[in-house]
Amino acid sequence: MLPAIVWLWLAGVTLLLARFTGGCWRVHRLRAASVTAGRSRWQVVSERLAHRLRVTAAFEIVESPLVGAPTVIGWLRPVVLLPVAVLSSMPPGQIEALIAHELAHIKRRDYAVNLLQTVAEALLFFHPAVWWISHRIRQEREHCCDDAAVAVCGEPEVYAEALAALAASSLGSPALSVGAAKGSLVSRIRRLIDLPENDEAPAFGAVAAIGLGVGCAVAMLLLQAPQAAAQPAASGSTRTVRQTDHFEIHYAPALDLHADRAALEAERAYERVSNDLRHNLASKVAIVLFENAAARERGARETVGDQAGHRLLLAIDRPADQWLGLLTHELTHVFSFDIIPGSATPRWIMEGLAEYERGAWDPSELVTLREAVRSNTVPSLAALSQTGAHASPSLDTLGHAVFDFIESRWGKAGIRQFLLALRQSALGGGDPYVAAFQIGESELNQGFERYLRGRFSAAAQADRFDRTTSRRLDGSIVSVRYPVPAGLACLELILSEPEGNGRRWGIECGAASADDLIRALKPGDRVIVTGAPARLTDARRLLIASLARPSDGYTWGVQAR
């Protein structure tokens, strides 16, 4: 005769396993229904997101009216169910963020872990520490996937708005599934936008905390084991890999000192491009160092890691002062491919943006562009897409000039808006010029032509600012452009409250000695700038006359140099 306590345990296990079986049956029915529904129109976008998250498992995206939140079901061949009712009113950016959350669950194999976790809860239901630890695991699971989604979409506020929309819906998802609506949505939203949480008293003592810590440590070891096994042994590898915040630098041991310089310049390039485009890459970029240009050409087809398409190749025999520009140019391509899906983007946009971010004009390019303006041979934006790669001026030069024009009229925010419009056009069609600037291609062509004629007119250049008046701006530097570009902002400033209400200003450096100023400043510095404002009241441009940095007393002035 079994003791009564054993019968009680068997009864509890039976009830919980019965609930578990019912959940499995509901998931099975959902999966069967999804097979007949067919793939969603979001499948292509999801595959691009999966590549960025390094998801290797095959999966399907299906729209379903049977769930109220995005949900992952299945392990070997997972299916992501998107709720028709909730997502029909969401903008594309929010939908992509929610899909990225579900793909992070697939990458982590959370569905299988959740099944094992549910079985463990059924067998050890009598122990309160098991329920507390299980609750914490589910919380941290959602936090990890939230972080992955934010890393991909780059905007915590966008993802938080998507979660808020899910919180407002009344439908749910199967208990055994994993998805964006699991856990406390309110607390997750607070965490994303850095709002303080109400303190919650722990339900258990140090024993439960230690148990959770041991479990997390074991899980981390298990997750890291495959990664460690994938790294080649040091004795069998001909290259060393150096890790930075955003890069994996591959180099021969003899190039160790050059790797230090490459790491520094690469992070500077990443900071510049990321600040300008307001975008972050979901994974690290590989940089391969070579002794000379010939070795670089031989190694151009090497495969490094699992991101062969995101490699930057650098020959160290190039002049050291060119490294930052070269890395910035190539890194901008990586950002562009990450923002704009597909490969149909015109060359003038990709190369022009890369040259714009590099921030320096070749004098011969300026001469060629000036002659094209004077002879009325600058092609229209529509004709740029059909212009040959060896045209004069080159597509790189013309594209560079177009992005300079966009910045001069709409600021860096206009460039970011243009890239988002190109992304939307690639996904669903539409005119990117109208979406970004609210004007058609013809009007944009006319504005670009006027900009070029004004730029290469000395009288027009001198008349852009009102030198009879002066304005004082107090704010923080958002970006620094070096070398100093003629006629463009060398600094981007966001004004401090309450004077500027967070508005951005472009600061132009007209003095020949402004290179000294730029070398001394970095993003984040709070500065006080005085100078001549632009004649147009809505231009938000200032020709600098003096600058002071209150933190250390640094000053700069046109008269002093």
Buried (B, 14 or more C-beta within 10 A) or exposed (E): EEEEEEEEBEEBBEEBBEBBEEBBEBBEEBBEBBEEBEBBEBBBBBBBBBBBBEBEBEBBBBBBEBBBBBBBBBBEEBBBBBBBEBBEEBEBBBBBBBBBBBBBBBBBBBBBBBBEBBBEBBBBBEEEBBBBBBEBBBBBBBBBBBBBBBBBBBBBEBBBBBBEBBBEBEBBBBBBBBBBBBBBBEBBBBBBEEEEEEEEEEEBEEEBBEBBEEBBEEEEEEEEEEEEEEEEEEEEEEBBBBEBEBBBBBBBEEBEEBBEBBBEBBBBBBBBBBBBBBBBBBBBBBBBBBBEEEBBEEBEEBEBBEBEEBBBBBBBEBEEEEBBBBBBBBBBBBBBBBBBBEEEBBBBBBBBBBBBBBBBBEEEBBEBBBEBBEEEEBBBBEEBBEBEEEBEBBBBBBBBBBBBBBBBBBBBEBBBBBBBBBBBBBBEEEEBBBBBBEBEBEEBBEBBBEBBBBBBEEEBBEEBBBBEEEBEBBBBBBBBBBBBBBBBBBBBBBBBEEEBEEEBBBBBBBBEEBBEBBEEBEBEBBBBBBBBBBEEEEBBBBBBBBBBBEEEEBEBBBEEE
